[in-house]
Amino acid sequence: MIVNIRKLNRTMRTGLVLGLAFAVAACGSVYRKHGYVPTEEQLNQIQLGVDTRDTVTEAIGAPSSTGVLNESGYYYVTSRVRHYGAKKPEVVSRELVAINFNQSGVVTGVQRFGLEDGKIIPLQRRVTSSSIEDKTFVRQLLGNLGRFTPGAVLDQ
């Protein structure tokens, strides 16, 4: 009987140590990088007033997004996000490179922005509400019974 208790204690200690090891490993930070920003050397190859949209795309690659007004610019964005356990993911760093073009498609400026340069802007979703969204089909059907007149049907 003593041997079984010793085996049980050893098994419990081993299980406890493994459980703690998994708990510690699960609490480690995981970093993920999203997006692409050209290096400083690549950006130095772009000549203001000379390069066009096509030559920029060939030199440093396609942008993450483009300007919405007359294709006014190219935007390259990268973010580094930290995931830590069950906590909400946190943006650790963000970098944006904006390449501006004139109406002819020639480069007029190259700008680099970081997370510290940005402002947090709350996004708002504006949706026109419908008066029928809170009513079930049966409620809508019964609500129309009082408005029904046989004369309206006969006039058609």
C-alpha positions as CSV (number, residue, x, y, z in Angstrom):
1,M,0.0,0.0,0.0
2,I,2.9,2.4,0.7
3,V,4.3,1.8,-2.8
4,N,1.0,2.8,-4.4
5,I,0.8,6.1,-2.4
6,R,4.4,6.9,-3.5
7,K,3.5,6.3,-7.1
8,L,0.4,8.4,-6.7
9,N,2.4,11.3,-5.2
10,R,5.0,11.1,-7.9
11,T,2.3,11.1,-10.6
12,M,0.5,14.0,-9.0
13,R,3.8,16.0,-8.8
14,T,4.6,15.2,-12.4
15,G,1.1,16.3,-13.5
16,L,1.3,19.5,-11.4
17,V,4.7,20.4,-13.0
18,L,3.5,19.7,-16.5
19,G,0.3,21.7,-15.8
20,L,2.4,24.7,-14.6
21,A,4.7,24.4,-17.6
22,F,1.7,24.6,-20.0
23,A,0.2,27.5,-18.1
24,V,3.4,29.5,-18.2
25,A,3.8,28.7,-21.9
26,A,0.3,29.8,-22.7
27,C,0.9,33.2,-21.1
28,G,3.7,34.1,-23.5
29,S,3.2,37.0,-26.0
30,V,2.7,36.2,-29.6
31,Y,3.5,38.9,-32.1
32,R,2.1,39.0,-35.6
33,K,3.0,41.3,-38.4
34,H,0.5,42.4,-41.1
35,G,1.1,44.3,-44.2
36,Y,4.2,45.6,-46.1
37,V,6.2,48.9,-46.1
38,P,9.1,49.4,-48.4
39,T,12.6,49.9,-46.9
40,E,14.3,53.2,-46.7
41,E,16.7,52.1,-49.5
42,Q,13.7,51.3,-51.8
43,L,12.1,54.7,-51.0
44,N,15.3,56.5,-51.8
45,Q,15.2,55.1,-55.4
46,I,11.9,57.0,-56.0
47,Q,12.6,60.4,-57.7
48,L,10.2,63.2,-57.1
49,G,8.9,64.7,-60.3
50,V,10.3,61.8,-62.4
51,D,8.7,58.5,-61.4
52,T,5.2,57.6,-62.2
53,R,2.6,55.1,-60.7
54,D,3.9,52.3,-63.0
55,T,7.6,52.9,-62.1
56,V,6.8,53.0,-58.4
57,T,4.9,49.7,-58.6
58,E,7.8,48.1,-60.4
59,A,10.4,49.4,-58.0
60,I,8.7,48.7,-54.6
61,G,5.6,46.6,-55.3
62,A,1.9,47.1,-55.3
63,P,0.4,49.3,-52.6
64,S,-1.8,48.0,-49.7
65,S,-4.4,50.6,-50.8
66,T,-4.8,53.6,-53.0
67,G,-6.4,57.0,-52.6
68,V,-10.1,57.2,-53.3
69,L,-10.0,60.7,-54.9
70,N,-8.8,60.4,-58.4
71,E,-6.2,57.8,-57.3
72,S,-4.3,60.5,-55.5
73,G,-1.8,58.2,-53.8
74,Y,-0.4,54.9,-52.9
75,Y,-0.4,53.7,-49.2
76,Y,1.8,51.0,-47.8
77,V,0.8,50.0,-44.3
78,T,2.2,47.5,-41.8
79,S,1.2,46.7,-38.2
80,R,2.7,44.7,-35.5
81,V,0.1,43.2,-33.1
82,R,0.7,41.6,-29.7
83,H,-1.5,38.8,-28.6
84,Y,-1.2,38.0,-24.9
85,G,-3.3,35.2,-23.4
86,A,-7.0,36.0,-23.3
87,K,-6.4,39.7,-23.4
88,K,-7.6,41.8,-26.3
89,P,-4.9,42.1,-29.1
90,E,-2.9,45.3,-28.9
91,V,-1.3,47.2,-31.8
92,V,2.3,47.6,-30.7
93,S,3.6,49.5,-33.8
94,R,2.1,50.7,-37.1
95,E,3.9,52.3,-40.0
96,L,2.4,54.0,-43.1
97,V,4.2,55.2,-46.2
98,A,2.2,57.6,-48.4
99,I,3.3,58.3,-52.0
100,N,1.4,61.2,-53.5
101,F,0.9,61.8,-57.2
102,N,-0.3,64.8,-59.3
103,Q,-3.0,64.6,-61.9
104,S,-0.5,63.3,-64.5
105,G,0.5,60.4,-62.3
106,V,4.0,61.7,-61.4
107,V,5.3,61.4,-57.8
108,T,4.9,64.7,-55.8
109,G,5.8,63.4,-52.3
110,V,6.8,60.5,-50.1
111,Q,5.8,60.6,-46.5
112,R,6.3,58.2,-43.6
113,F,4.1,58.1,-40.5
114,G,4.2,56.0,-37.4
115,L,1.7,55.0,-34.7
116,E,2.7,58.0,-32.7
117,D,1.8,60.4,-35.5
118,G,-1.8,59.1,-35.8
119,K,-4.9,60.0,-34.0
120,I,-7.6,57.5,-32.9
121,I,-10.8,58.2,-34.8
122,P,-13.9,56.4,-33.7
123,L,-15.7,54.9,-36.7
124,Q,-19.4,55.4,-36.8
125,R,-21.8,53.2,-38.7
126,R,-24.9,55.1,-39.9
127,V,-27.7,52.9,-41.0
128,T,-31.2,54.0,-41.8
129,S,-33.5,52.1,-39.5
130,S,-36.6,50.4,-40.8
131,S,-39.8,50.5,-38.9
132,I,-40.5,46.8,-39.6
133,E,-37.2,45.4,-38.2
134,D,-38.7,44.9,-34.6
135,K,-41.9,43.3,-35.8
136,T,-42.4,39.7,-36.6
137,F,-44.2,38.5,-39.7
138,V,-47.4,37.7,-37.8
139,R,-47.4,41.1,-36.0
140,Q,-47.0,42.9,-39.4
141,L,-49.9,40.8,-40.8
142,L,-52.2,41.5,-37.9
143,G,-51.2,45.2,-37.9
144,N,-52.4,45.5,-41.5
145,L,-55.8,44.0,-40.8
146,G,-57.2,47.3,-39.5
147,R,-56.0,49.2,-42.5
148,F,-57.6,46.9,-45.0
149,T,-60.7,48.2,-46.8
150,P,-62.7,46.2,-49.5
151,G,-63.2,49.3,-51.5
152,A,-59.4,49.7,-52.1
153,V,-59.3,46.2,-53.6
154,L,-62.4,46.8,-55.8
155,D,-61.1,50.1,-57.2
156,Q,-58.1,48.4,-58.7
